[in-house]
Amino acid sequence: MALCGTSKRAFQFIFSYGKAHKSPNAGYPEAALSGILDVQFGGDHDYFGELVSKPKIGSNAREINIEDLNKTIQINRTVEILMIVLVIATWIIIDLN
């Protein structure tokens, strides 16, 4: 995601905030996207009437807007295409050997 988002800040956020989330499967991509969009994710949330404290990922507590959502969709599509290319390339390389 950080590569496809072409953001140096994404890599900085991965190293700064990636381990903040309990789930490594969520923390690193969430940190990358936070860096790409320059927004802050996490913090306290209300889950079915219960307040749950979570660490903040990112530093800019601005509102997310439609441009952020469109950029996120574009990045995710690029990530999907890159992964397909990598899987096919790996399959071809393995098949040739």
C-alpha positions in Angstrom: 0.0 0.0 0.0 2.8 2.4 0.8 4.5 1.7 -2.5 1.2 2.2 -4.4 0.4 5.4 -2.5 3.8 6.9 -3.4 4.1 8.6 -0.1 7.3 8.8 1.9 5.2 9.6 5.0 3.4 6.2 4.6 6.7 4.5 5.3 7.4 6.8 8.2 4.0 6.1 9.7 4.4 2.3 9.2 7.5 2.4 11.4 6.0 4.9 13.9 2.5 3.6 14.2 2.4 0.1 12.7 2.7 -1.8 16.0 0.2 0.5 17.7 -2.8 -1.6 16.6 -3.5 -5.0 18.4 -3.7 -6.7 15.0 -0.6 -6.6 12.8 -2.9 -7.4 9.8 -4.6 -4.0 10.5 -2.0 -1.9 12.1 0.6 -1.7 9.3 -1.9 -1.0 6.4 -3.8 1.4 8.6 -0.6 3.3 9.4 0.4 3.4 5.7 -3.0 4.7 4.7 -2.9 7.3 7.5 0.4 8.5 6.2 -0.8 8.6 2.6 -3.9 10.6 3.4 -2.4 12.6 6.3 -5.2 11.7 8.6 -5.5 10.1 12.1 -7.3 6.8 12.7 -8.1 5.2 16.0 -8.6 6.7 19.4 -11.6 6.0 21.7 -14.7 4.4 20.0 -18.1 3.5 21.2 -18.9 -0.1 20.5 -22.5 -0.9 21.3 -22.6 1.5 24.1 -19.2 0.5 25.5 -16.3 2.9 25.3 -13.2 1.2 24.0 -9.8 3.0 24.1 -7.6 2.3 21.1 -4.3 4.0 20.2 -4.2 6.8 17.7 -2.5 6.1 14.4 -1.3 9.2 12.6 -1.1 12.8 13.8 -3.6 14.9 11.8 -7.0 14.7 13.4 -8.8 16.3 10.4 -12.2 15.0 9.0 -12.0 12.5 6.3 -13.6 13.7 3.0 -14.8 12.2 -0.3 -11.4 12.9 -1.9 -9.8 10.7 0.7 -12.3 7.9 0.0 -11.7 8.2 -3.7 -7.9 8.2 -3.2 -8.2 5.1 -1.0 -10.2 3.3 -3.6 -7.6 4.1 -6.2 -4.8 2.9 -4.0 -6.6 -0.3 -3.2 -7.2 -1.0 -6.9 -3.5 -0.4 -7.6 -2.5 -2.7 -4.8 -4.8 -5.4 -6.1 -3.3 -5.1 -9.7 0.2 -5.2 -8.3 -0.5 -8.3 -6.3 -2.0 -10.0 -9.3 1.1 -9.2 -11.3 3.4 -10.4 -8.6 1.4 -13.7 -8.2 1.4 -14.4 -11.9 5.1 -13.5 -12.2 6.0 -15.8 -9.3 3.9 -18.6 -10.8 5.7 -18.1 -14.1 9.2 -18.1 -12.5 8.4 -21.2 -10.4 6.9 -23.0 -13.5 10.1 -22.2 -15.5 12.3 -23.8 -12.9 
